[in-house]
């Protein structure tokens, strides 16, 4: 079969596996190697140290698989979806849309592995290596070369139909004709830069992960710095703001058919109060197969407390007080104290002063003291006295 015939067959097989779009890229060294190293040197990968590993492989994918010459790149749309309503309630509207349903790593990964097996059989002695956001591959750059989209100013891959799609790729030891890349779609538009509440998009096409809501709500494991908490708003997992404001996403585009991205029944009724108090065994049941497991239970609880504080509703005082008194993980107690200080009022004050008498960790005590100080300043009253602090928690 000639190279063009092979590409046609690849597209057919990928479509049969359920992928929405397919493209072919030629493997070669990245033209953005210097920019990537500079990004790392500035620390804009934040705590994601894995991005600083295997750099040479990331910048030249031919080194990952000996003899690799081409990449089959695929895209799967995750929003909007047919017969799927936008989730509502205290939690789900502020979860990144890709995480509503099944974990795309597993969903796409299994399909790509089966597809790769078929390719090895049909085009022997072809060798393959498949990835879905897991290997040392600059997949947006590779997908852009394959014509699946063009990198937008928010660093997401963008098409005229929008940017609500996920990427995967199979490296191949086949020499294939590449697809034509798309041209710039952003023009003079800067809506994504202007809308980002944390200024993580400090300039076009540049993301500072250390200021990104998605990083702090998913990847970071301990307490979120105080200066970032208000800016996170009520996002519990990830962030879609820079995509929501994009004109190409506002336009009416195609509707995806992947039902695995629908919000499952076991999480449809989950709100912030339930999440903050969620037992570990129930967490495992509700979040089985979900990308939200990446944040871990303590991370989701910490984020729920932050969202409560930023919403400022007094109905959250009681569950926050319980978390401050009983939650095992210090970061959750820290954020519960911060949230109580944000909401304010006599019940919040009582919860903070009571917790200070039994709290034994310095980090949490500091948060309680800061919250009390802010409450006193807002009320124009002196700080409570006679609070010993530093006692062992029961």
VOGU-3710 file (C-alpha; in Angstrom, 3 decimals, decimal comma):
1> xxxxxxxxxx> 0,000/0,000/0,000  1,365/3,439/-0,925  1,817/6,093/1,830  -1,371/7,943/0,891  -3,312/4,691/1,042  -1,841/3,918/4,450  -2,948/7,330/5,765  -6,452/6,757/4,431  -6,543/3,416/6,218  -5,263/5,002/9,445
11> xxxxxxxxxx> -8,066/7,546/9,328  -10,615/4,812/8,762  -9,346/2,713/11,676  -9,154/5,705/14,044  -12,708/6,713/13,140  -13,885/3,169/13,830  -12,361/3,469/17,306  -14,563/6,490/17,993  -12,148/9,393/17,506  -13,634/12,557/16,032
21> xxxxxxxxxx> -10,620/13,834/14,114  -7,373/12,330/12,861  -4,167/13,847/11,524  -0,626/12,825/10,671  2,517/14,720/11,727  6,124/14,207/10,717  8,414/13,632/13,698  11,277/16,112/13,956  12,968/18,255/16,615  10,730/20,892/18,161
31> xxxxxxxxxx> 11,347/24,434/16,895  10,373/25,690/20,361  13,100/24,004/22,395  14,663/27,241/23,608  11,264/28,618/24,648  10,433/25,426/26,539  13,714/25,469/28,449  13,171/29,142/29,275  9,662/28,338/30,545  11,125/25,687/32,841
41> xxxxxxxxxx> 13,922/27,974/34,011  11,379/30,625/35,044  9,579/28,010/37,148  6,357/28,391/35,196  5,792/24,636/35,390  5,201/25,231/39,135  5,395/22,003/41,141  4,971/19,722/38,115  8,542/18,488/38,162  7,795/15,738/35,673
51> xxxxxxxxxx> 7,666/18,434/32,982  11,357/19,103/33,620  12,234/15,433/33,136  13,103/13,716/29,838  13,365/17,132/28,192  15,383/15,888/25,211  12,697/13,323/24,446  9,975/15,956/24,692  11,835/18,170/22,258  12,572/15,371/19,786
61> xxxxxxxxxx> 9,935/12,595/19,836  12,051/10,467/17,498  14,191/9,608/20,528  11,239/7,997/22,342  10,719/5,157/19,867  13,730/3,971/17,823  12,990/4,392/14,138  9,882/6,532/14,689  9,101/8,752/11,700  5,465/9,850/12,012
71> xxxxxxxxxx> 2,695/10,374/14,539  -0,973/9,565/14,193  -2,741/12,266/16,224  -6,371/11,966/17,300  -8,950/14,238/18,938  -12,084/13,422/20,910  -14,688/16,093/21,662  -15,879/16,239/25,261  -18,177/19,272/25,123  -20,867/20,098/24,158
81> xxxxxxxxxx> -22,416/16,648/24,242  -25,647/15,323/22,798  -28,401/14,837/25,388  -26,215/16,228/28,197  -27,322/19,173/30,310  -24,950/21,587/32,007  -24,657/20,315/35,622  -26,140/22,574/38,268  -25,885/22,911/42,017  -23,245/23,911/44,529
91> xxxxxxxxxx> -20,372/21,909/43,055  -20,590/20,758/39,481  -20,827/24,060/37,595  -17,285/24,819/38,769  -15,615/21,611/37,676  -13,740/21,636/34,372  -16,020/20,059/31,786  -13,533/17,383/30,728  -13,748/15,912/34,249  -17,537/15,562/34,449
101> xxxxxxxxxx> -17,579/11,946/33,298  -15,105/9,148/32,789  -11,350/9,771/32,980  -10,240/10,484/29,417  -6,816/8,955/30,060  -8,440/5,550/30,493  -11,115/6,014/27,837  -8,779/7,200/25,075  -5,816/5,151/26,254  -7,620/1,822/25,802
111> xxxxxxxxxx> -8,815/2,812/22,347  -5,355/3,931/21,282  -3,745/0,726/22,523  -6,228/-1,355/20,525  -5,666/0,854/17,503  -1,880/0,572/17,868  -2,167/-3,235/18,006  -4,162/-3,217/14,764  -1,576/-0,984/13,092  1,280/-3,294/14,073
121> xxxxxxxxxx> -0,608/-6,243/12,636  -1,696/-4,581/9,378  1,554/-2,749/8,663  4,186/-5,115/10,070  6,989/-4,588/10,921  5,644/-1,196/12,064  6,343/-0,364/15,720  4,150/1,938/17,809  4,069/3,937/21,047  0,749/5,414/22,246
131> xxxxxxxxxx> 0,203/8,270/24,698  -2,728/10,210/26,162  -1,270/13,116/28,144  1,055/10,705/29,951  4,374/10,500/28,101  7,242/12,871/27,311  5,425/14,340/24,311  4,547/17,964/23,539  1,198/16,767/22,292  -0,382/20,126/21,451
141> xxxxxxxxxx> 2,595/20,989/19,271  2,424/17,567/17,623  -1,345/17,797/17,094  -0,935/21,272/15,605  1,573/19,870/13,106  -1,036/17,218/12,241  -3,625/19,878/11,448  -5,937/19,100/14,394  -5,871/22,712/15,558  -3,673/25,704/16,175
151> xxxxxxxxxx> -2,353/26,819/19,563  -4,393/29,749/20,827  -3,324/32,601/23,085  -4,669/30,628/26,058  -2,250/27,791/25,061  -5,177/25,449/24,267  -5,439/23,867/20,840  -8,146/25,670/18,891  -10,252/25,037/15,797  -13,070/27,021/14,222
161> xxxxxxxxxx> -15,364/24,492/15,894  -13,881/25,381/19,301  -11,372/23,906/21,750  -13,467/21,407/23,714  -11,505/18,326/22,626  -8,855/16,002/24,046  -5,720/14,714/22,364  -3,868/11,450/21,950  -1,126/10,198/19,669  0,579/7,071/18,369
171> xxxxxxxxxx> 4,213/7,298/17,328  4,891/5,157/14,265  7,947/3,785/12,452  6,182/4,565/9,163  7,192/7,394/6,833  3,887/9,074/6,022  2,851/12,327/4,307  1,893/14,898/6,999  -1,276/16,960/7,103  -1,217/20,714/6,609
181> xxxxxxxxxx> -1,175/22,804/9,829  -3,927/25,361/10,408  -3,244/29,099/10,520  -3,735/31,549/13,399  -7,313/31,867/14,678  -6,790/34,398/17,476  -5,919/37,503/15,496  -6,069/40,557/17,763  -8,464/38,935/20,263  -7,249/38,894/23,877
191> xxxxxxxxxx> -10,437/37,851/25,700  -8,796/34,853/27,370  -5,930/36,961/28,744  -8,336/39,578/30,069  -10,712/37,037/31,640  -8,123/35,003/33,563  -8,686/35,995/37,223  -5,158/35,038/38,312  -3,249/36,547/35,361  -1,802/33,118/34,616
201> xxxxxxxxxx> -1,840/34,123/30,950  0,703/36,874/31,430  1,204/37,230/27,690  -0,197/35,588/24,562  0,680/31,901/24,136  2,352/31,744/27,555  0,911/30,049/30,649  2,424/30,539/34,106  1,232/27,378/35,854  2,182/28,806/39,239
211> xxxxxxxxxx> -0,778/31,175/38,832  -3,187/28,779/37,147  -6,370/27,685/38,931  -6,108/24,235/37,372  -2,655/23,736/38,869  -3,666/24,786/42,378  -6,900/22,773/42,439  -5,488/19,598/40,874  -1,720/19,211/41,086  -0,809/21,043/44,308
221> xxxxxxxxxx> -0,987/18,811/47,379  -0,817/21,115/50,405  -2,421/24,422/51,396  -2,896/26,923/48,594  -1,097/30,240/49,202  -3,442/32,788/50,740  -2,931/35,268/47,922  -4,337/32,729/45,423  -7,421/31,579/47,331  -9,803/34,424/46,525
231> xxxxxxxxxx> -8,772/34,307/42,875  -9,641/30,613/42,675  -13,249/31,555/43,313  -15,490/28,497/43,607  -13,641/26,216/41,198  -13,297/22,792/42,811  -11,388/20,992/40,051  -9,701/22,698/37,124  -10,907/25,806/35,320  -12,620/26,565/31,988
241> xxxxxxxxxx> -12,641/30,373/32,026  -10,137/30,942/29,215  -12,109/28,547/27,002  -15,556/29,824/27,978  -14,766/33,360/26,772  -13,184/32,280/23,476  -15,306/33,494/20,532  -14,799/30,190/18,728  -16,368/28,363/21,691  -19,249/30,821/21,974
251> xxxxxxxxxx> -20,219/30,049/18,386  -22,558/27,121/17,867  -20,391/24,163/16,875  -20,741/20,405/16,457  -22,164/18,230/19,203  -20,139/15,297/20,518  -21,649/11,845/20,923  -19,358/10,394/23,627  -21,725/9,417/26,439  -18,810/8,421/28,708
261> xxxxxxxxxx> -18,208/12,146/29,236  -21,690/12,632/30,722  -21,898/13,258/34,467  -22,672/9,859/36,074  -25,571/9,320/38,435  -23,371/8,749/41,516  -22,119/12,349/41,361  -25,159/14,227/40,090  -26,424/15,130/43,569  -23,041/15,903/45,130
271> xxxxxxxxxx> -22,717/19,438/46,542  -19,998/21,322/48,427  -21,293/20,350/51,872  -21,392/16,654/50,996  -17,955/16,800/49,423  -16,355/18,438/52,458  -17,688/15,668/54,710  -17,227/12,792/52,252  -15,927/9,559/53,871  -13,085/7,828/52,047
281> xxxxxxxxxx> -15,070/4,713/51,165  -17,856/6,817/49,655  -15,251/8,884/47,807  -13,902/5,739/46,173  -17,396/4,743/45,090  -18,501/8,141/43,788  -15,261/8,967/41,977  -14,362/5,548/40,589  -13,050/6,018/37,049  -13,042/9,834/37,335
291> xxxxxxxxxx> -10,212/12,189/36,414  -11,041/14,039/39,633  -9,189/11,358/41,575  -6,047/13,178/40,464  -6,683/15,800/43,181  -7,219/13,090/45,845  -9,891/13,272/48,512  -8,031/15,738/50,713  -7,447/18,025/47,728  -11,130/18,025/46,797
301> xxxxxxxxxx> -12,103/18,756/50,403  -9,570/21,599/50,575  -10,989/23,019/47,340  -14,556/22,661/48,615  -13,650/24,693/51,705  -12,080/27,377/49,513  -15,192/27,535/47,345  -17,386/27,862/50,437  -15,316/30,766/51,709  -15,474/32,544/48,388
311> xxxxxxxxxx> -19,230/32,052/48,092  -19,620/33,541/51,565  -22,901/31,829/52,393  -23,648/31,389/56,109  -25,070/27,915/55,448  -21,471/26,747/55,094  -20,407/27,775/58,613  -21,565/24,581/60,343  -19,882/22,113/57,915  -16,718/24,224/57,906
321> xxxxxxxxxx> -16,677/24,240/61,711  -16,977/20,457/61,724  -14,132/20,136/59,233  -11,946/22,487/61,263  -12,524/20,423/64,394  -12,424/16,919/62,934  -10,758/16,755/59,516  -7,563/14,703/59,504  -5,616/16,542/56,809  -4,045/19,831/57,940
331> xxxxxxxxxx> -4,547/21,569/54,586  -8,304/20,995/54,804  -8,391/22,465/58,324  -6,329/25,437/57,145  -8,756/26,203/54,360  -11,752/25,640/56,626  -10,347/28,255/59,037  -9,700/30,654/56,175  -13,225/30,140/54,829  -14,792/30,792/58,243
341> xxxxxxxxxx> -12,835/34,015/58,442  -14,133/34,994/55,005  -17,775/34,278/55,870  -17,620/35,898/59,298  -20,353/36,321/61,872  -20,736/35,128/65,455  -21,056/31,382/64,614  -17,829/31,504/62,588  -16,077/33,344/65,426  -17,165/30,696/67,930
351> xxxxxxxxxx> -15,957/27,904/65,666  -12,542/29,505/65,249  -12,016/30,280/68,913  -13,130/26,790/69,904  -10,812/25,121/67,386  -7,875/27,199/68,604  -8,119/25,587/72,044  -7,527/22,079/70,664  -5,518/22,574/67,465  -1,957/21,274/67,736
361> xxxxxxxxxx> -0,387/22,062/64,349  1,376/25,383/63,912  0,246/25,815/60,293  -3,415/25,489/61,218  -3,039/27,674/64,316  -1,553/30,390/62,119  -4,571/30,202/59,816  -6,970/30,377/62,766  -5,146/33,386/64,212  -5,142/35,131/60,848
371> xxxxxxxxxx> -8,859/34,499/60,426  -9,572/35,805/63,921  -7,478/38,885/63,269  -9,370/39,598/60,054  -12,721/39,114/61,771  -11,702/41,477/64,556  -10,453/44,053/62,076  -13,678/43,877/60,090  -15,765/44,201/63,236  -13,566/46,868/64,793
381> xxxxxxxxxx> -13,234/44,715/67,910  -10,184/43,469/69,818  -8,944/39,907/69,362  -10,301/37,281/71,791  -8,011/36,754/74,779  -7,208/33,823/76,995  -6,987/31,330/74,127  -4,093/29,000/74,906  -3,708/27,257/71,518  -1,203/24,538/70,826
391> xxxx> -3,102/21,832/72,681  -3,280/18,322/71,315  -6,182/17,639/68,981  -8,392/14,823/70,308
//
